């Protein structure tokens, strides 16, 4: 599902691979076909996807989790500390 989201005045575009609803909460999944796990900096992508889905559905981002699913190994990586909206704004604007 392609999306556009404005975060701190910056237009961000992306594509959400899958979303599952579990007990009234949502989990955004980004399928990865490579065998190498991504570093922590890649979790920024998941934070953006999480906020984009929350905005699309008009729900609180705390009701949305996000994960990478590595297709070759079948492993799912759910980073514990995704950036908040304010943290993403600071990152995108270059503020510390």
C-alpha positions as a Markdown table, in Angstrom:
| # | Residue | x | y | z |
|---|---|---|---|---|
| 1 | Unk | 0.0 | 0.0 | 0.0 |
| 2 | Unk | 1.7 | 3.2 | -1.1 |
| 3 | Unk | 1.4 | 6.2 | 1.3 |
| 4 | Unk | 2.3 | 9.8 | 1.7 |
| 5 | Unk | 2.7 | 11.3 | 5.2 |
| 6 | Unk | 3.8 | 14.8 | 6.3 |
| 7 | Unk | 6.0 | 14.6 | 9.3 |
| 8 | Unk | 7.2 | 18.0 | 10.6 |
| 9 | Unk | 6.5 | 19.7 | 7.3 |
| 10 | Unk | 8.4 | 17.0 | 5.3 |
| 11 | Unk | 6.6 | 14.9 | 2.8 |
| 12 | Unk | 7.6 | 11.3 | 3.2 |
| 13 | Unk | 6.5 | 8.6 | 0.7 |
| 14 | Unk | 6.7 | 4.9 | 1.1 |
| 15 | Unk | 5.0 | 1.5 | 0.6 |
| 16 | Unk | 3.6 | -0.6 | 3.4 |
| 17 | Unk | 3.9 | -4.3 | 2.6 |
| 18 | Unk | 1.3 | -5.7 | 5.0 |
| 19 | Unk | -0.8 | -4.7 | 8.0 |
| 20 | Unk | -2.4 | -7.2 | 10.4 |
| 21 | Unk | -5.1 | -6.4 | 12.9 |
| 22 | Unk | -4.7 | -8.3 | 16.2 |
| 23 | Unk | -7.2 | -7.7 | 19.0 |
| 24 | Unk | -7.9 | -4.1 | 18.0 |
| 25 | Unk | -4.3 | -3.3 | 17.5 |
| 26 | Unk | -2.4 | -3.1 | 14.2 |
| 27 | Unk | 1.0 | -4.4 | 13.2 |
| 28 | Unk | 2.7 | -3.0 | 10.1 |
| 29 | Unk | 5.1 | -5.5 | 8.4 |
| 30 | Unk | 7.9 | -4.7 | 6.0 |
| 31 | Unk | 8.9 | -7.8 | 4.1 |
| 32 | Unk | 12.7 | -8.2 | 3.6 |
| 33 | Unk | 13.9 | -10.7 | 1.0 |
| 34 | Unk | 17.6 | -10.3 | 1.8 |
| 35 | Unk | 19.2 | -12.6 | 4.4 |
| 36 | Unk | 21.0 | -9.8 | 6.2 |
| 37 | Unk | 19.4 | -8.2 | 9.2 |
| 38 | Unk | 19.2 | -4.5 | 9.0 |
| 39 | Unk | 20.8 | -2.2 | 11.6 |
| 40 | Unk | 19.1 | 0.0 | 14.1 |
| 41 | Unk | 19.0 | 3.0 | 11.8 |
| 42 | Unk | 16.5 | 1.0 | 9.6 |
| 43 | Unk | 14.0 | 1.2 | 12.4 |
| 44 | Unk | 13.4 | 4.8 | 11.3 |
| 45 | Unk | 11.6 | 3.4 | 8.3 |
| 46 | Unk | 9.3 | 1.3 | 10.6 |
| 47 | Unk | 8.6 | 4.4 | 12.8 |
| 48 | Unk | 7.5 | 6.3 | 9.7 |
| 49 | Unk | 5.4 | 3.4 | 8.5 |
| 50 | Unk | 3.8 | 3.1 | 12.0 |
| 51 | Unk | 2.9 | 6.9 | 12.0 |
| 52 | Unk | 1.6 | 6.8 | 8.4 |
| 53 | Unk | -0.7 | 3.9 | 9.3 |
| 54 | Unk | -1.9 | 5.6 | 12.4 |
| 55 | Unk | -2.6 | 8.8 | 10.4 |
| 56 | Unk | -4.5 | 6.8 | 7.7 |
| 57 | Unk | -6.7 | 5.1 | 10.3 |
| 58 | Unk | -7.1 | 8.1 | 12.6 |
| 59 | Unk | -5.8 | 6.2 | 15.6 |
| 60 | Unk | -3.1 | 6.8 | 18.2 |
| 61 | Unk | 0.3 | 5.5 | 17.1 |
| 62 | Unk | 0.6 | 3.6 | 20.3 |
| 63 | Unk | -2.1 | 1.2 | 18.9 |
| 64 | Unk | 0.3 | 0.4 | 16.0 |
| 65 | Unk | 3.5 | -1.8 | 16.2 |
| 66 | Unk | 5.9 | -2.4 | 13.3 |
| 67 | Unk | 8.3 | -5.2 | 12.3 |
| 68 | Unk | 10.6 | -6.4 | 9.6 |
| 69 | Unk | 9.9 | -10.0 | 8.5 |
| 70 | Unk | 12.9 | -11.7 | 6.8 |
| 71 | Unk | 11.4 | -14.0 | 4.2 |
| 72 | Unk | 14.5 | -16.3 | 3.7 |
| 73 | Unk | 14.8 | -17.2 | 7.4 |
| 74 | Unk | 11.2 | -16.7 | 8.5 |
| 75 | Unk | 12.4 | -14.4 | 11.4 |
| 76 | Unk | 10.5 | -11.4 | 12.5 |
| 77 | Unk | 12.3 | -8.4 | 14.1 |
| 78 | Unk | 10.2 | -6.1 | 16.2 |
| 79 | Unk | 12.3 | -3.1 | 17.4 |
| 80 | Unk | 11.3 | -2.2 | 20.9 |
| 81 | Unk | 11.9 | 1.5 | 20.8 |
| 82 | Unk | 10.5 | 3.0 | 17.6 |
| 83 | Unk | 10.9 | 6.8 | 17.3 |
| 84 | Unk | 7.9 | 8.9 | 18.3 |
| 85 | Unk | 6.4 | 11.6 | 16.1 |
| 86 | Unk | 8.5 | 14.3 | 17.9 |
| 87 | Unk | 11.7 | 12.3 | 17.6 |
| 88 | Unk | 11.0 | 11.8 | 13.8 |
| 89 | Unk | 10.4 | 15.5 | 13.4 |
| 90 | Unk | 13.7 | 16.3 | 15.1 |
| 91 | Unk | 15.5 | 13.8 | 13.0 |
| 92 | Unk | 14.0 | 15.0 | 9.7 |
| 93 | Unk | 14.6 | 18.7 | 10.6 |
| 94 | Unk | 18.1 | 18.1 | 11.8 |
| 95 | Unk | 17.4 | 19.3 | 15.3 |
| 96 | Unk | 19.0 | 17.6 | 18.3 |
